[in-house]
Amino acid sequence: MNTAKEKKTLMENDGFQTLVASIICILLGLLVGYIVLLAINPAGATDAITAILQNFLYFPRPAVALEYFGSTLAKTAPLLMCTLSVMFAYKVGLFNIGASGQYAVGAGLSLYLAIGFGMPWYVCMLAAMIGGGILGGIAGALKAYLNVNEVIACIMLNWISLYSVNMLLTTVKDASTTYTSALRTNNPKALIPNLGLDKLFFNNRYVTIAIPLAILIAVLVFVIMEKTKLGYELKATGLNKNAAKYAGMKEKRNMILTMVISGCLAGLGASFLYLSGIEQWSCSQTTVPAMGFNGIAAAFLGGLNPIGGVFSAFFIQHITSGGSYVDKMVYCSQISDLISSIIIYFCSFVLFFKFCMKKRIQNKPGKNVNADAAANTKVTASAAKGGE
């Protein structure tokens, strides 16, 4: 009897439901991806899906595997910030699909100040936050005062941001390529310090303090949303802005503030990546950075929980990086992106599977009987009190 009760309690736990739903989505994504690989070339399908899952473990030498593990973590930090950006806005009832644009602005301002003006890393990082926050605030203000759907506003701002950043960074790019100048040779003080963390990953110079900073920010976001008055007001505004206004909350200010904070997180994520020196911005790119869209999948895979987002962001980046190890002699170069995209797509169904589990629990015969018994007891007690 006690065992059944414990199982019932476990299945009703929201965190456990999120974990189960996430595992289901991951397995479905891997299954469909494997089927696609079989359809293209059955002989290499098993090796290809294994390479994607292994990622840095693909290398037999532990030292080399540890070095590439550091690179995966370095790219996980900006993805985690985009995940928190999407998650923070969604908790307040807003869908920040503009994280990619805010990320692009953060990258543009941080690199422009670093290369064009020789600014140190912390100034560039602050500029990235401010730029992303302003862009997010624009979408929030349009929503608050003109009732413009934030999805439409963010999509338009994404493309404005991309081409504006391309034009801005053209002034600080290498003359012979479309990429911005390397920070390591042009302004080393703009690189985020590692404080010895690189030694833990076989001297991987891309491992910086951005990784622990991202985790600390995830914890901070959790505390703000769950343990503070500000977080309570923001969530109340998201649930019902009219009720929040009636309760004396400044619902318009809360909407704008939410998008500003969300934009700051995405912009900061861009500085984590580009100020580590692991990548350079291409001034000829015609698509907004995928990091912001991957953040949407990671946010839902993590159950819209900042702590869960840490693990989901790592998994998304793990399979994305692992896709580069697929044998290009067997499959085309785009197959790794396709498989990663399929898995990421299925990750967006976490809330759907959670909903199905909740409905299944509610429809259990024992659950209904207990609910009816509780309702009858309550009615009887009320009637007895009225009779007195």
N, C-alpha and C positions, 0 to 999 in steps of 0.2 A: 504493500500500500504506500509506504514511504518512498519506495523507489519510483513508482509511477508518478507520485507527486513531484519528486525532484526532476524527473524528465519533463513533466509538463511545465514546470517553472523555467527550466532551461530553454525550452522551445519558445516560451513567451518572452524571453529576454531579448531586448532590441539589439544589443551588441552581438549576441549569438546569431540572430536572424541575419544581420548584416554580413557576418562572416560566412554563413552558409550561402547566402545569395551571391556574394562575391566569388566564392569558390565555384558555384554553378556557372556563373558568367565566364569565368576564366576557362573552365573545362569546355564549355560550348564553343568559345572562341578558338581554342586550340583544335577542337575536333573539326570545325568547319575549315580552319586553315589547313589542317592536314588533308582533308578531302580535296581542297583546291590543289595542293601540291601533288596528290595522287593523280588528279585529272590531267595535270600538265606533264608530269614525268614520274611514274610510279617508282622507278628504280631509285631515285634520290630523295623521295619524300621523307623517309624516316630520318635520314642524316640531316636534312634541312630543318625539320621541326626540332630535332635534338640540338642543333647548333643555335637556334633561336633561344631555346630554353637555357642552354649552357652559358651563353654570353662569354664572360671572361674566363669561365672554367673550360672553355674550348682549348685554351693553351695548357699543355701538359706540365710546363715548368711553373712551379709555385710562385717564383719571383715575378715572372711575366704576367701570370694571372692576377697577382696582387696589384701590379701596376695598372692593369686595365680595369680592375675593380675600382681603383681610385678615380679613373676617368668616368666610370658610370656614376659614382657618387657625386662627382663634380657637376655632371649634367642633371642629376636628380635634384640638386638644390634649387636651381631656377624653376624646374617643373613643380616642385613642392610649393614655391611661392605663387605660381599661377593657379595651382590647386586651391590654395588658401584664398586667393583672390575670388575665384568662382564660388567657393564654399561660403565665404563671408557674405557676399551679396545675396546668395540663394537663401541663407538663413533669415534674411530680412525681406524675403519675398521678391527679390530682383534677380534677373538672370543676366549676369555680366558676360555676354558673349564677346565683349570688347576687350577681354584680357590680352588678346593678340596685338591689338592696336596700342594698348597701354604698355605692353612689353616692348613693342617696336620703338615707341617714344623714349622709354627708359634706356634702350640700347643706343639710340641716336644721341641723346643728350650726354650720356656717360662717355661715349667714345669721342664725341666732338670736343668736350672739355678736356679729355685726357690727351688727345692727339693735337688738337688745334691750339690749346692754351696751356698744356703741360700741367694740368691740375693733379693733385694727389688723389688716391683712390677713394677716400672718404668724402671728398667734395663731389666727385663724379657720382658716387653712390647716392648722395643726398639729392643731386640734380635729377637722377633717374627716378627717385621716389616722387619728387615734386612734379615732374613732367607727367608721370603716369597718373598721379592724383588729380592734376588739373583736367586731364582728358576724361577720367572717370567722373569728375565733378560736373563736367559739361553734360554728360548723359544723364546724370542724376538731376541736374537743374531742369533739363528739358522734361523729364518725367514728373518732377514735383510741381512745376509751375505751368507747364503747357500740356501735361498728360500725354506726352509723346512716348510711345512704347520704347522701353530701354533697349530692346533687341534691335529694332530698326535703327535707333540712334547709334548704337554701338557698331553695327555693321557698316554704316556710312563712315563713322569715325575711324574704323579699321583701315579702310583704303586711303582716306585722307592722311592718316598717320604714316602709312607705309611709304607713299610717294614723297611726302614731306621729308621723311628721314633719309630716303634715297638722295634727294637733292641736297640736303644738309651735309651728309657724309661724303658726297662727291668731292667736297673741298679738302677732305683729309684722307683721301684714298691714295694708294700707290699709282704712279703714273702708268705703269705697264700692265696693271690688272684692274679688275673691278672691285677688289677687296680693300678695306681700310688698312692703313699701315699697322704693322705689328707693334703692340705696346712694349714688348720685351726689348726692342731695339730703339724705339722712338721715345718712350716715356716709362721706364721701369717702375717709377714711384706710383704709377697709376694701377699697378697690379695689386690685387688684394693679397695681404701677407698670409703666409701659411703657418707661422709660429711653430715650425717643426713638424707639422702634421704630414708633410710630404715624406718624412723619414719612415712613417708607418706603412707607406705604400710604395716601397722600393724607389724612393726619390721621385715620385710623380709630382712634377712642379705645378700641376693644375689643381692639386688638392689644397684648398685654402680654408680659412676660417669661415667661409661662406657656408660650408656644410653644417657645422654646429650652430651657426647663426640661424640658418633656416629651421632647424629643429626647435631652437629656443623660441623663434617667432611663432611656430605652430603651437607650442605650449601656451604662449602669451595670448594668441587668438582664442584658444580654448577657454582660458581663464576669463577673458573679456566677455565672451559670449555666454558663458554659463555661470559666472560668479560675480558679475558686477551689475550695477544699476544701469549703466549705459547699454550693456548687452541685452538686458531685459527690455529696455525701451525700444531698442532696435528691432528685436524679435516681435514685440507687441505691435509695432508699426507694420511689420511685414504681414502679420496675421490679419489685422484689420486696421487700416489707417484711420478710418472714421471713428472707431472705438478709441484708438490711441489719442486722437484729437480731442474727443469728449473727455478723456481722462486727464487732459491738461498737457499731453506730450506734444512736442513740436514735430509733427509728422513730416513736413516738408524738409526741415533741417535734418531730420534723421535719414531721409532718403538720400539727400545730397552727401551727407557725412559718410554714409555706407559706401556709396560709389567712389568717394574720394579715398577712403581707406582701401577699398578693393583695388583701385588703380595704383595706389602707392605700393601695394604688395606685388602686383604684376611688374611695375617698373623696376622695383628693387630686384626682382628675379632676373631681369635682363642684365643688370649690373653684375650680379653674381656670376653669370656666364661669361660675358665679354671682358670683364675686368680680371678674370682668371687667366686670360690669354689662350684659352682652349679653342676659341673660334674667332673669326673675323667677319665683319658684316659685308655682304655683297651688295653693292650699290645698284646692281642690275636686276635684282630679284623682283619678281612680279606677283608673288604670293605672300600673304601675311605669315609671320612665323607660326609654325605648327604647335609651338610650346603652349600657347594659350588655349588652343582647342584640345590638346592632350590633357590640359589641366581640368577640363570639363569632365572627361572620362575618369580621371584619377579622383576627382571630387566625389562622383557618384559611386565609384568602386570602393572608396573609403567610407561609404555610408554617411557622407556629409559631416564627418567628424574630423576635426583637425589632427587628432592623434592617429586615426585610421588613415588619414591622408598621407602621413609620412610613409607608411608601408605601401599604400597603393601607388604613390608617385614613384617609389623605387621600383615596383614591379613593372609599371608602364615603361620606365626608362630602361629597365633590364631587357625587356623583350625588344624594345626599339633598337638598342645597341646590339643585341644578339642577332638581329636581322642582317647585319653587315657581314656575318660569317657564313651566310648561305653560299654554297658553291656557285659562282657566276658562270662556270663552264656548263652547268646543268640547267640553271634557271637564269632568266634575264635579271638585270640589276634592279628592276622595280619590284621583284617578287618579295623581297624582304619588307618593303614598305606596305605591300598589299597584305601580307600575313599579319604584320603588326597592326594595321588598320582594322582588320577583321576582329582581332582580339580586343582592341580598344573599343570598337563598336559594340561588342557584346557587353563590355563593362558598363555601358550606360543603362543596362536593364536591371541593375541591382535593386532599385526601388520597386520595380515591377514584381520581381520575385519575392521581395519582402512583403508586398501587398498580398500576393497569392498565399504566402505562408500565414499571414495574419487572418485572412478570410477562412483558410482551412481550419485554423485553431478555433475561430469563433463559431464555425458551423459544426463542430464536434457535438454529438448528442449529449454527452455529459456536461459540456459547457453550457448548453441551452437549459438543461434541467436545473443546474445550479443557479443560473441567472434568474429563471422563473421562480425558484424557491426563495431567492433573496428578495425579489420583487414582491412576492406574496407576503413574506414576513414583514416587509416595510409597510405594506398596505394595512395589514392586520394591526400593527403597532399604532399606526396613525388613527385607525378606527377606534381602537381601545382608548387612546388618549382623548379623542373627540367625545366618546361616551362619558368619560369622567367629567 
